[in-house]
Amino acid sequence: MNHSRLVVSFILFAAPALPAPDRRTVAADFAVQQKPDRVLITDGGQPVATYVFRDDKILRPYFANVHAPGGIQVTRNHPPVPNVDATDHDTMHPGVWLAFGDLSGQDFWRNKARIVHERFVEPPAVRDGQVTFTAENTFQAANGEEVCKQTSRLTLAARPAGYLLIWEATFRPEQREMVFGDQEEMGLGIRVATPIAVKQGGTIRDALGRRNEREVWGNSADWCDYSGTIAGRHAGITTMCDP
């Protein structure tokens, strides 16, 4: 493959129920603060997410401690808190990430190969009421050789149902052909907050009416929702292919 484009969207919500999709933008007071290794995103002073682009243990960019409107955290604590969260895969499941267990024979999911942040093509900023930035990354094999270049364009907007995050990734092999392998760990990954995990009473649903791991795992659908109750509110994350 000489060129590939992948677009995924997901909405982080906290509401009595997830309403029908709504494209209207609602008012938000977003702000961003860039540090040497991360970008802090807030709304009205409340945390929304941290985009980490350099980490010695997690060898790829990721979002940590992601919140829905109202300050409800919908991804697992990062790092996980012992005796509060399950502590498995702490360097593989930091919150929200994009990685592949087999890309040209290299495992970027399990930190056996590295996704290197090179630069921000478009620096993090609030533009027209939305948080936007574009990052250029290099996928490096375990021996340091380049597998491909990748550009991530990220847009965070406020919607009536919650925050909508669009992650558009373009892959450009510049030295050799690139192959996406047939491997179960690939694409957009999300580790939800402990209170909404299925073991704690949360529910996974997809567009075809399937529920929880036994029915949903390993299948494709137009959207997939993982949600439950946190602090008396229905909250969670819905992922969908770009329409």
C-alpha positions, 0 to 999 in steps of 0.5 A, spaced: 500 500 500 502 506 497 497 511 501 492 510 506 487 514 510 483 512 516 478 517 519 474 515 526 470 519 530 468 518 537 463 522 542 464 523 549 458 524 553 455 525 560 447 525 559 441 522 561 441 518 555 445 519 548 441 523 544 440 522 536 446 525 532 446 532 532 451 536 528 450 543 531 456 546 535 454 548 542 458 553 546 464 551 550 470 555 553 476 551 550 483 552 552 489 549 550 496 549 554 502 546 550 508 543 554 514 539 552 511 532 552 503 534 552 498 538 551 492 540 556 485 541 554 480 544 558 473 547 558 471 553 562 477 551 567 475 543 567 479 538 564 477 535 558 483 531 556 491 530 556 494 529 549 501 526 550 506 526 544 512 523 548 513 518 553 519 513 555 514 507 557 508 508 552 512 509 545 506 512 541 502 518 542 495 518 546 490 521 550 489 520 557 484 522 563 479 523 558 473 527 560 465 528 558 462 535 559 461 536 566 468 533 568 466 526 568 472 522 567 470 516 562 477 513 561 481 509 566 485 513 570 492 514 567 496 511 571 491 506 574 490 507 581 491 500 585 485 498 589 481 502 585 482 500 577 485 494 574 492 495 573 493 490 567 496 493 561 498 500 564 503 502 558 498 499 553 491 502 555 493 509 557 486 512 555 485 513 547 490 511 542 491 509 535 496 503 534 497 497 530 499 490 532 501 488 525 503 494 520 508 491 516 510 486 521 511 491 526 507 491 533 506 498 535 500 496 539 504 492 545 510 498 545 515 493 541 516 498 535 515 506 536 511 511 533 515 518 534 512 525 534 516 529 529 512 536 530 506 539 530 504 541 523 498 545 525 500 547 533 494 546 538 489 552 538 482 554 539 480 556 532 472 557 531 470 554 538 474 548 536 480 545 539 484 543 533 491 540 531 495 536 526 501 532 528 506 528 524 509 522 526 514 517 524 512 509 525 519 506 526 520 498 526 524 495 532 530 496 529 529 503 528 528 503 520 522 507 518 516 504 516 511 510 514 510 517 516 503 518 519 499 525 519 494 525 525 489 531 524 485 532 531 478 536 532 475 537 538 468 540 538 462 541 543 455 538 541 449 537 544 450 530 546 457 531 549 464 532 546 466 530 539 473 528 537 475 526 530 481 523 529 483 523 521 490 519 520 493 519 513 499 514 512 504 515 507 510 510 506 516 513 503 521 508 503 517 501 501 510 499 501 506 498 507 502 492 509 496 492 514 496 485 517 491 481 520 491 482 527 486 483 532 489 489 536 489 494 531 486 501 530 483 506 535 483 503 542 479 506 548 480 503 555 474 506 559 473 508 566 473 503 571 466 505 574 463 503 567 466 497 565 462 491 564 464 488 570 462 494 574 455 494 571 456 498 564 454 496 558 457 495 551 452 496 545 453 496 537 449 498 531 446 491 530 443 491 537 449 486 540 451 487 547 457 486 551 464 482 550 461 475 548 456 478 542 460 485 540 468 482 540 471 481 533 465 484 529 464 490 525 459 495 526 457 502 524 458 505 531 459 502 538 458 505 545 460 503 552 457 506 557 454 506 564 453 510 570 458 515 574 456 520 579 449 518 578 449 520 570 449 516 564 456 517 561 461 513 556 464 513 549 461 512 543 465 510 537 463 511 529 466 511 522 467 517 519 460 518 515 
